[in-house]
């Protein structure tokens, strides 16, 4: 005789972060083994912990701070496994997720606006356009969070009412790179004030964008990011992995996936996070569609002793053909969230022995993985990586072989 499941018991956390009862109801901010009481309230179970941040549930930056480590690890594992199962796939080896620590995020996008006499600077509210005026943040590196107070004071005097600004902060080799969008200084006095603010707060670079592209106001020396010992010029709004420790995990998994391959293609190469991590004995072809990124990569490659050939190439419109791919022993690809459908169609027909697919979207990854597996590739290993701590996002490194 089978036991009837408790309909009020939270049994898992769904892909968007809601707890799900055994009878299919979704409950926000709940954890596995929580229970609903007769009034619809939540009775906390053994996996429900106190959130470390005062803004939890109102701020959209973190949505899973109520989960203990065990249930958060299970959630990230399930996110990847269920996506693969939906395509009828299963990896031969699924590694336990590697999760970044608190206060290690090196890039952040925030909003700022003056509303009446109030000025707010922070992340967007959960499921809304409200701005949460950050007084605490458990994900950003301390250097970035410490900049918020003086930045709030400065922007309050420079902003216009109900005029949202977007703030991008990135930790680079020289300090913090700050870009303020939807803002244009009016006159020499405001421009000088920007430079004074940047100097007083030790910024690596301060730029503004009034709608015509970023304009640098302060940059005492060229801004760079160091990738495996190689200094690479960092363009405005350049893409970096969100944490240093997460980046190391991604690179270690990638190196295991490509193994002893000597001739390697790095597709959607960005600034060269994976290109420069490959050994000096490797020959690397790096392709990237963003002109600023490939320009920085190429300049850095030209100043190194590495054998790296760079190409500015839109891999969505002009993917590498089967004939081009067959020259390589291994292919690395790290596409945007939409995946790499066009390039995967060519890879599936190729003879490339090893493919390392890095993804930030389980759904598009599983779709592309099925295309490869249907063509005879074997999904050997999957490494889930939780760089966006306490969020539903998970990154994936995977290895396919012929």
N, C-alpha and C positions, 0 to 999 in steps of 0.2 A: 504494500500500500504506500503510495507516494504522499509525501507531506505537502500540504497546501502552502505555497509561499506567502509570506507576510506582505500584503499589498502596500503597506506603509513604510517598508524598508527600502532605503537607498542602496541599490546593488552595484551601481557603477557610475562613472562620470562620462557623459556624452562628449562628442567632438567639440562642441561649442562651450563646454565647461559646466553645464548644468548637471546636477545629480539626477539619476533616473530611478524611480521606484520599480518594484517588480511588476506592477501593473501598467508601467509605461508613462507615468506622470513625470514631468520635468520640474525640478526644484532648484532655483538659483542658490549659489553659495553653500551648497551642501556637500557632504563627503560620504564615501562608502560606509555603510552600517549606521548612518544617521537614521532616525525614524521621524515620521510625521505623527503628531498627536491628534487628538480628536478635533481640535480647533484649527488644524492646518499648520500649527507652529512646528518648529524643528527641535527634536530631542537629539543633542549631539552625541555621536558615537565615539569609538576609540581612535578613529582616524581624523577627527575634527580637532584642529588646533586653533589657538588664538592668533589672529593676523598680526604681524609685526608692525604694520603701518597704519597710522591714524586715518589715512584716506581710503583704506580698503572699502570696497563696495560702491564708493562714489567715483573714484578715479578709474579711468579706463586703462591705465598702464598695467595693472595686475588684476587677474580675475580668479586666481586659484590659491590665494594665501591661506585658505582654510584647510588645505590638504596637508597631511603629514608627509614626510619624505617617502614612505612606502607607497602610499596611494598616488602620489604625484608621479613617481617612477612608473607605476602600473599604468597610469593614464597615458603617459608618453609612449610606452610600449604598445598599448592598445591602439593609439592613434595610427601608428604605422602598420601594425598587424592587421587591423580591420580594413584599412585601405587596400592592402594587398589581397586579403581574403575576398574583398568585393570584386576583384579581378580574377579570382581563382588561383592566386599565387601564394607561395610561402617560401621564405628564405631558408636555405639550408642551416644557416646560423644567424640568429638574432641576438646581438650583443645587448647587455643591459645599458640603458641610457646613461650618458655622461651629462651631468647637469652643472651649469655655471653657478658660482657662489654669489651671495648677495653683494651688492655694491661693487660690481665688476663691469657694468655696462659702460662702454667707451663712446657710444654715440646715442643721441636722443633728439627727437623732434618734439617741440613744444609750441604752445600758442600763447599769445599775450594780447590783452585788450583793456582799454579803459571803459568802465561802465559806470556812468555817473561820477561819484567821487572815489570809486573803487578802481584799483588797477590789479589785474590778475595775470599771473604767469604760471603755466603748468601744463599738464596733459589734459586732453579732452575727457569729459566725464564719461562714465560707462554708459554706452548706448545713447549718448546725447551730444549736443554741441556746446554744452557748458564747459567753462574752463575751471579746472580745480586748481586753486591757488596753492601751490605746493609749499608745505611747511616741513615736509619729511619725504624722503625717498630712499627705499631700501634696495634699489637696483642700480642707480647711477654710481659711478666712481665718486668718491668724496670731492675731488677737485672740481668736477662739473656741478655737483649740487651746491657747493660753496659759492659758486659764481651767481646763483640765482638771486640772492638777496641784493647785492650791488646792481645787478642787471635790472631787477624790478624797480629799484629806485631811479636808475638812469632812464629807463623807458617810460616810466610814469610821467616824467617831465617832457619827454620827446613825443609821446603818442598823441593821437587825436581820438576824440570820443567815438566809441563803437567802430573802431577801425582795427580789425584783427591784424596782428603780425604773426608770422611764423618764424620760429627760432630753431636753428639746427646747430647742435654742438657736437664736436668730435674731438676726442683726445688724440693728438698727433705727437710727433717726436718733440716738438718745441713747446708744447702746452696745449691749450684749448683753441680750436678753430671755431669761430662763431660767425654764423651767417644769419642776418635779420632780413626776412623777406616781407614784401608788402609795406616797405618803409623807405622813404627817400629823405635824406637830410635837406633842410631848407636853408641855404646860405652857408657862408664860410664859418660862421660861429658854431653851427650844429656839426659841421664836419670836423672842426677842431675839437669839439666836445667828444665826438666819437673816438678820435685818436687819443685824447687824454684818458678816456675811460679804458681803452685797450691797454695803454701803457701802465696805468695805475693798477690794473688787474692782471698784468703779466700775460696777456693773450698772445698766442702764436700768430693769429690773423683775425681781423675783424672786417667783415664785408657786409654790404647792404644790397638789396635787390628791390628796386622800385617798379619792377615790371619789365625791364629790358635786359635782364641778366645780372649776375653778381658783379659788384664793383668793389674792389679791395680798397679799404680805407686805412688799414694798418697791417703791415707785414715786415717787421724788421729784418727777417731773414727768410729765405724760401722755405715754405712749409713742406715737410716730408713725413712719410711713414716708413718704418723699417720693416721689410719683409725678408725674413731669413738672412739678415745681415746686409741686405741691399736697401739703400735709401731710395725711395720712389717719391717723386713730386706728387703732392696730394691736390687734385683739382677741387674746385668748389663742388659741394654736394657729392663728393666721391663716395663710392661704396667700400665699406670695410666690414669684416665680421664684427658682430656686436661686443664680443669679449675676447680678451687675449687667451684665456684658458680654453674657451670653446674653439678658437681658431687652431690651437695646438692639437686638440682632439681630432678635428676635421683633417688636418694635415697628416697626422699619424695614421689614420684610417686610409687616407688616399695613398700614402706610400706603401701600405700593405697591399692595397688593391692592385697597384700597377706593378709591384714586385720588381723583377729584374729587367723590365722592358727598357730598351735603350732609345728608341725613337718614339716620342710621345706628342700627341696633340692635346693642347689645353684649350677647350672651346668655351666661350663666354668667360674669357680669362680675367676680365676686370683689370685691376692694377697689377695682377701677377701673384696673388696670394699662394696659388699652387704652383705656378711656373717657377718661382724662385725657390720654392721648397724642394724641388726635384734636385737630385744630386748633380754635381758638376760634370759627371761622366755621361749625362743624358743630353740628347739633342731634342729641343722642344720647339714646336710650332704653336704660337699663341695667337688666337683670333678673338676679337672683341668688336662689338658694334658701336660702343660709345667712343666718340672721337677723343675726348679729353683723357679717358682712361687708357686707351691704347697708346696715345701719345706719351703719357707718363711711363707706361711699361716699356715702350720702345727706347726711350731716352735712357732709362735705367739699365736696360739690357745692353745698349751700346757702350755704356761705361763699365760694364762688367766683363769678365773673361769667359762668361758662359756662352754656350752655343744655343742661342735663342733667336728664332725668326718670328717677327711680329707682323700681323696683317689686320688692317681695319676692314672688318667684314661683317655685314648684317647676316647672321646665321639663320634668321627667320625667312628672309627673302632669298638668300643664296647660301644654303647649307653646303657643307663639304659633300662632294659626290662620292659614290661608292669607289670610284677609281682613286680619288684623292685619299680617302680613308684607308684604303688597302696598303698604303705606304707605311702605316704606323703599326708599332707593336702594341700600343695601348692608347686609349682615348679617355681624357678626363672631360666632363662637361658639368657646368654649374649654372644652369639657366635661371631666369626669373621664375616667379610663382606659376606662370602659365605653362611652364614646362618647355619641351623642345621637340614638339611633334614633327616638324619638318626635318630636323636633323636626325631624329630617331628613325624615321622612315628610311633614310640612307644608311644609317648604322646597321639596321636590321638586315640589310642586304649585303653587308660588307663581310670581310674575312678578319676583321680586327680581333685579336685573341683576347684582349682584356679591355673592359670598359669600367670606368669608375664614374658613377652618376651621383652627383651631389645635388640635393634638392631641399627647398624650404616649404614644400607643399605636398603632403602625403597623397592627395588625390591625383594631381598631375603626375607625380612620380609613379604611382601604381599603374596609371594608364599607359605611360611610356614603357614601364617595365614589362607589361603584358605584351606590347609590340615586340620587344626584344626576345622575350621567352617564346613567343609564338614562332619566331624566326630561328629558334634553335639555341639561343643563349641560355645559360644557367645562372639563376640568381643565387650566388654563393653566400654572401655575407651582407648584413645590414647593421649599421651603427647608428642608432638614434642619438641626437645631441640636443639637449635643452639649453640653448644659449639665452632664450628669452624667459628667464626664471619667473615662475608663477603665472605664466600665460599658457594659452592653448597651442602656441606655435612650437613646432618641433622641426629640426633639420635632420637630414638623412644623408649618410654616406653609404654607398652600396657598391658591390663588386659583381660584375658579370663576366663569365668566360664562355668561350666556344667549346 
